[in-house]
Amino acid sequence: MPPERITDARVNELADFVDRYRPGSKYQLIADAMVKNNEVPTVKKVAARYESRKNAYLRRNTQTAPVDLTPALVDQLTTIIRASWARRGQGPTWSEIRTAMGWDRAQTRHALTTLRTEGSVSFTNAAGSLTLTGKAAHSIAAARKSA
């Protein structure tokens, strides 16, 4: 549905909602954004949008137990990375790792940053940059030479 045209009547309708919320509050920022998008920021809509944003933030930043990086888990992870490079010529995405390993975002971040600190993997902000380094990378090179 296209937004309504901006008319004097529409401006007057939206004016009732200006300064309804404490200046600088999250509610006021949401209401201002809604007005800029030509939406009527009713209390119910603003509260629903605030709750939605808060819940999304909580899901993204939930504290979970870090992964115990056992040798078996590291082997499984290196196999996934190796297979991705062989199949596509680039590393797997973090979401692919997360799905394959059954981890959440925080666990994936913890595991991969721990392995980077140990020198087993490296990555940048670019998608598909996850690659093996150190001993894991040498085992790939040795496997290629023997093939």
Backbone as CSV, one residue per row, in Angstrom:
resi,resn,N_x,N_y,N_z,CA_x,CA_y,CA_z,C_x,C_y,C_z
1,MET,0.857,-1.173,0.000,0.000,0.000,0.000,0.902,1.236,0.000
2,PRO,0.767,2.107,-0.987,1.620,3.297,-1.028,1.264,4.248,0.102
3,PRO,2.265,4.994,0.575,1.957,5.943,1.662,0.987,7.014,1.183
4,GLU,0.279,7.565,2.145,-0.676,8.614,1.799,0.071,9.857,1.325
5,ARG,-0.586,10.619,0.521,0.014,11.873,0.049,0.071,12.851,1.216
6,ILE,1.062,13.668,1.212,1.197,14.652,2.279,0.324,15.852,1.928
7,THR,-0.702,16.012,2.732,-1.635,17.125,2.564,-1.703,17.874,3.884
8,ASP,-2.340,19.029,3.850,-2.510,19.785,5.089,-3.288,18.968,6.117
9,ALA,-4.284,18.236,5.662,-5.076,17.412,6.583,-4.190,16.325,7.205
10,ARG,-3.307,15.725,6.388,-2.417,14.671,6.892,-1.421,15.257,7.892
11,VAL,-0.877,16.424,7.618,0.049,17.081,8.547,-0.653,17.376,9.856
12,ASN,-1.883,17.858,9.785,-2.645,18.140,11.005,-2.935,16.865,11.786
13,GLU,-3.208,15.777,11.070,-3.454,14.494,11.733,-2.202,14.009,12.467
14,LEU,-1.042,14.124,11.812,0.213,13.670,12.419,0.686,14.619,13.525
15,ALA,0.287,15.881,13.462,0.728,16.867,14.451,0.293,16.508,15.861
16,ASP,-0.810,15.782,15.970,-1.285,15.375,17.295,-0.290,14.462,18.001
17,PHE,0.598,13.840,17.238,1.537,12.879,17.814,2.916,13.465,18.088
18,VAL,3.158,14.695,17.673,4.444,15.338,17.897,4.586,15.650,19.390
19,ASP,5.758,15.411,19.928,6.078,15.672,21.342,5.243,14.843,22.315
20,ARG,4.740,13.706,21.880,3.979,12.826,22.760,4.917,12.092,23.723
21,TYR,6.153,11.859,23.287,7.108,11.081,24.070,8.238,11.968,24.567
22,ARG,8.883,11.538,25.646,9.989,12.298,26.234,11.081,12.507,25.181
23,PRO,11.568,13.731,25.020,12.605,13.994,24.022,13.839,13.122,24.254
24,GLY,14.314,12.513,23.177,15.502,11.674,23.247,15.239,10.235,23.648
25,SER,14.002,9.926,24.027,13.701,8.553,24.439,13.627,7.654,23.215
26,LYS,13.738,6.354,23.448,13.652,5.395,22.340,12.269,5.450,21.700
27,TYR,11.249,5.670,22.515,9.897,5.782,21.975,9.782,6.990,21.046
28,GLN,10.391,8.100,21.463,10.315,9.295,20.644,11.051,9.101,19.325
29,LEU,12.199,8.421,19.348,12.944,8.159,18.122,12.135,7.281,17.165
30,ILE,11.449,6.285,17.719,10.614,5.415,16.896,9.450,6.207,16.312
31,ALA,8.788,7.014,17.147,7.654,7.814,16.683,8.091,8.796,15.602
32,ASP,9.243,9.445,15.791,9.746,10.383,14.771,9.999,9.675,13.447
33,ALA,10.588,8.483,13.515,10.847,7.719,12.294,9.540,7.344,11.609
34,MET,8.536,7.009,12.398,7.242,6.652,11.820,6.607,7.857,11.132
35,VAL,6.701,9.027,11.764,6.142,10.241,11.159,6.877,10.550,9.857
36,LYS,8.210,10.399,9.863,8.985,10.654,8.640,8.570,9.709,7.521
37,ASN,8.117,8.513,7.894,7.638,7.541,6.897,6.146,7.681,6.638
38,ASN,5.571,8.782,7.116,4.167,9.094,6.909,3.243,8.059,7.549
39,GLU,3.687,7.499,8.690,2.863,6.560,9.452,2.349,7.274,10.689
40,VAL,1.189,6.889,11.147,0.634,7.451,12.372,1.221,6.671,13.553
41,PRO,1.997,7.339,14.411,2.649,6.638,15.532,1.740,6.500,16.748
42,THR,0.777,5.622,16.644,-0.101,5.404,17.793,0.716,4.761,18.913
43,VAL,0.227,4.890,20.120,0.921,4.321,21.278,1.117,2.820,21.086
44,LYS,0.101,2.149,20.579,0.162,0.701,20.376,1.242,0.331,19.341
45,LYS,1.298,1.067,18.221,2.278,0.776,17.173,3.708,1.056,17.652
46,VAL,3.893,2.170,18.348,5.221,2.529,18.848,5.692,1.499,19.871
47,ALA,4.810,1.111,20.769,5.179,0.119,21.780,5.499,-1.227,21.131
48,ALA,4.736,-1.613,20.116,4.988,-2.883,19.425,6.330,-2.845,18.710
49,ARG,6.644,-1.741,18.062,7.924,-1.630,17.366,9.079,-1.632,18.360
50,TYR,8.901,-0.972,19.504,9.933,-0.976,20.540,10.172,-2.398,21.048
51,GLU,9.099,-3.126,21.341,9.224,-4.510,21.829,9.902,-5.395,20.793
52,SER,9.552,-5.213,19.535,10.154,-6.002,18.464,11.663,-5.756,18.398
53,ARG,12.063,-4.494,18.470,13.495,-4.148,18.441,14.214,-4.683,19.673
54,LYS,13.576,-4.557,20.835,14.186,-5.037,22.073,14.383,-6.548,22.021
55,ASN,13.376,-7.282,21.553,13.483,-8.737,21.462,14.553,-9.165,20.457
56,ALA,14.654,-8.446,19.353,15.697,-8.760,18.369,17.076,-8.526,18.980
57,TYR,17.229,-7.445,19.731,18.503,-7.158,20.402,18.838,-8.267,21.395
58,LEU,17.852,-8.682,22.174,18.089,-9.738,23.167,18.467,-11.057,22.500
59,ARG,17.822,-11.373,21.380,18.178,-12.610,20.660,19.613,-12.545,20.142
60,ARG,20.005,-11.392,19.609,21.359,-11.241,19.064,22.425,-11.292,20.138
61,ASN,22.111,-10.810,21.327,23.125,-10.640,22.360,22.938,-11.551,23.567
62,THR,22.225,-12.609,23.390,21.994,-13.518,24.503,23.304,-14.194,24.907
63,GLN,23.480,-14.384,26.184,24.675,-15.046,26.691,24.453,-16.547,26.680
64,THR,25.355,-17.248,26.027,25.280,-18.702,25.996,26.611,-19.265,26.456
65,ALA,26.597,-20.527,26.784,27.837,-21.175,27.215,28.768,-21.287,26.018
66,PRO,30.032,-20.916,26.179,30.966,-21.047,25.063,31.160,-22.513,24.703
67,VAL,31.559,-22.728,23.484,31.755,-24.081,22.978,33.077,-24.634,23.507
68,ASP,33.044,-25.878,23.963,34.267,-26.567,24.358,34.871,-27.135,23.074
69,LEU,35.946,-26.539,22.622,36.547,-26.919,21.339,37.387,-28.187,21.484
70,THR,36.702,-29.302,21.510,37.386,-30.590,21.598,38.058,-30.883,20.257
71,PRO,39.064,-31.766,20.237,39.695,-32.128,18.965,38.688,-32.640,17.926
72,ALA,37.660,-33.367,18.366,36.649,-33.870,17.432,35.861,-32.726,16.795
73,LEU,35.505,-31.710,17.593,34.782,-30.557,17.044,35.670,-29.777,16.079
74,VAL,36.930,-29.599,16.430,37.857,-28.875,15.555,38.025,-29.639,14.247
75,ASP,38.118,-30.975,14.309,38.217,-31.789,13.088,36.975,-31.619,12.219
76,GLN,35.808,-31.636,12.850,34.559,-31.463,12.109,34.526,-30.096,11.431
77,LEU,34.937,-29.074,12.167,34.951,-27.722,11.626,35.943,-27.586,10.479
78,THR,37.143,-28.144,10.617,38.129,-28.052,9.533,37.647,-28.814,8.296
79,THR,36.934,-29.904,8.492,36.376,-30.643,7.360,35.361,-29.791,6.606
80,ILE,34.526,-29.059,7.331,33.529,-28.180,6.707,34.224,-27.075,5.919
81,ILE,35.253,-26.473,6.509,35.975,-25.386,5.836,36.679,-25.927,4.592
82,ARG,37.361,-27.056,4.721,38.067,-27.679,3.600,37.095,-27.991,2.450
83,ALA,35.952,-28.578,2.798,34.953,-28.950,1.788,34.412,-27.724,1.062
84,SER,34.210,-26.644,1.784,33.707,-25.424,1.163,34.721,-24.880,0.156
85,TRP,35.994,-24.864,0.533,37.028,-24.385,-0.386,37.131,-25.291,-1.608
86,ALA,37.022,-26.589,-1.408,37.110,-27.521,-2.537,35.904,-27.374,-3.467
87,ARG,34.726,-27.179,-2.892,33.492,-27.120,-3.667,33.274,-25.771,-4.337
88,ARG,33.547,-24.668,-3.600,33.184,-23.339,-4.114,34.358,-22.397,-4.332
89,GLY,35.533,-22.797,-3.857,36.678,-21.900,-3.991,36.666,-20.759,-2.992
90,GLN,35.892,-20.884,-1.948,35.855,-19.898,-0.860,35.386,-20.592,0.408
91,GLY,35.639,-19.949,1.525,35.261,-20.527,2.804,33.770,-20.444,3.053
92,PRO,33.293,-21.200,4.039,31.870,-21.152,4.384,31.541,-19.852,5.111
93,THR,30.271,-19.475,5.073,29.833,-18.314,5.844,29.685,-18.732,7.299
94,TRP,29.650,-17.754,8.179,29.479,-18.068,9.600,28.122,-18.713,9.840
95,SER,27.113,-18.308,9.078,25.795,-18.919,9.276,25.810,-20.379,8.838
96,GLU,26.591,-20.716,7.816,26.714,-22.119,7.419,27.411,-22.922,8.521
97,ILE,28.450,-22.343,9.115,29.133,-22.998,10.237,28.156,-23.195,11.384
98,ARG,27.411,-22.135,11.691,26.455,-22.163,12.798,25.428,-23.282,12.594
99,THR,24.902,-23.392,11.385,23.900,-24.414,11.088,24.501,-25.811,11.166
100,ALA,25.667,-25.988,10.543,26.293,-27.316,10.503,26.710,-27.795,11.895
101,MET,27.173,-26.876,12.738,27.672,-27.253,14.054,26.584,-27.224,15.128
102,GLY,25.433,-26.621,14.828,24.355,-26.540,15.811,24.617,-25.510,16.897
103,TRP,25.367,-24.457,16.541,25.706,-23.400,17.497,24.817,-22.195,17.277
104,ASP,24.775,-21.299,18.280,24.123,-20.011,18.076,25.191,-18.997,17.655
105,ARG,24.785,-17.753,17.445,25.727,-16.724,16.962,26.903,-16.516,17.916
106,ALA,26.589,-16.412,19.200,27.645,-16.139,20.183,28.638,-17.296,20.248
107,GLN,28.135,-18.509,20.195,29.020,-19.674,20.237,29.899,-19.729,18.987
108,THR,29.321,-19.414,17.844,30.093,-19.405,16.596,31.183,-18.349,16.661
109,ARG,30.832,-17.150,17.119,31.813,-16.065,17.233,32.925,-16.466,18.197
110,HIS,32.561,-17.041,19.333,33.552,-17.455,20.321,34.493,-18.517,19.744
111,ALA,33.920,-19.540,19.105,34.730,-20.636,18.567,35.685,-20.143,17.489
112,LEU,35.184,-19.356,16.543,36.033,-18.923,15.437,37.090,-17.915,15.876
113,THR,36.744,-17.023,16.799,37.760,-16.084,17.273,38.809,-16.794,18.130
114,THR,38.402,-17.810,18.877,39.365,-18.603,19.646,40.321,-19.326,18.696
115,LEU,39.777,-19.934,17.652,40.617,-20.642,16.691,41.523,-19.680,15.919
116,ARG,41.055,-18.460,15.678,41.913,-17.461,15.024,43.055,-17.075,15.955
117,THR,42.767,-16.878,17.240,43.802,-16.546,18.214,44.845,-17.657,18.300
118,GLU,44.384,-18.915,18.216,45.298,-20.055,18.264,46.056,-20.249,16.956
119,GLY,45.635,-19.537,15.897,46.313,-19.653,14.610,45.817,-20.780,13.732
120,SER,44.644,-21.327,14.028,44.105,-22.431,13.231,43.291,-21.959,12.029
121,VAL,42.648,-20.806,12.166,41.862,-20.240,11.071,42.181,-18.761,10.951
122,SER,41.821,-18.204,9.806,41.881,-16.756,9.639,40.646,-16.330,8.864
123,PHE,40.267,-15.072,9.021,39.116,-14.531,8.313,39.166,-13.022,8.373
124,THR,38.434,-12.407,7.449,38.259,-10.957,7.424,36.756,-10.693,7.490
125,ASN,36.361,-9.445,7.252,34.928,-9.124,7.229,34.257,-9.584,5.936
126,ALA,35.041,-9.974,4.936,34.477,-10.392,3.655,33.833,-11.773,3.771
127,ALA,32.693,-11.940,3.127,32.019,-13.239,3.116,32.898,-14.257,2.403
128,GLY,32.965,-15.456,2.945,33.738,-16.526,2.324,35.229,-16.451,2.591
129,SER,35.641,-15.608,3.527,37.075,-15.441,3.796,37.616,-16.428,4.824
130,LEU,36.749,-17.187,5.458,37.180,-18.133,6.489,38.059,-19.207,5.850
131,THR,39.298,-19.313,6.326,40.235,-20.282,5.765,41.071,-20.899,6.872
132,LEU,41.643,-22.040,6.573,42.487,-22.738,7.529,43.904,-22.192,7.465
133,THR,44.548,-22.136,8.616,45.942,-21.703,8.694,46.689,-22.671,9.601
134,GLY,47.974,-22.516,9.709,48.756,-23.353,10.613,48.756,-24.807,10.196
135,LYS,48.700,-25.706,11.184,48.763,-27.150,10.932,47.638,-27.621,10.018
136,ALA,46.450,-27.091,10.199,45.306,-27.506,9.380,45.544,-27.184,7.909
137,ALA,46.123,-26.022,7.624,46.397,-25.647,6.239,47.490,-26.536,5.657
138,HIS,48.491,-26.892,6.465,49.571,-27.753,5.980,49.053,-29.139,5.636
139,SER,48.078,-29.635,6.383,47.539,-30.961,6.091,46.793,-30.951,4.762
140,ILE,46.218,-29.797,4.380,45.560,-29.684,3.073,46.612,-29.742,1.978
141,ALA,47.692,-28.993,2.143,48.751,-28.957,1.132,49.385,-30.341,0.979
142,ALA,49.601,-31.048,2.073,50.171,-32.384,2.004,49.231,-33.347,1.291
143,ALA,47.939,-33.212,1.537,46.950,-34.077,0.892,46.939,-33.825,-0.614
144,ARG,47.082,-32.561,-1.031,47.092,-32.233,-2.463,48.328,-32.804,-3.146
145,LYS,49.485,-32.736,-2.468,50.718,-33.239,-3.055,50.686,-34.749,-3.228
146,SER,50.050,-35.453,-2.293,50.007,-36.916,-2.368,48.952,-37.392,-3.358
147,ALA,48.042,-36.522,-3.758,46.971,-36.933,-4.669,47.437,-36.979,-6.115
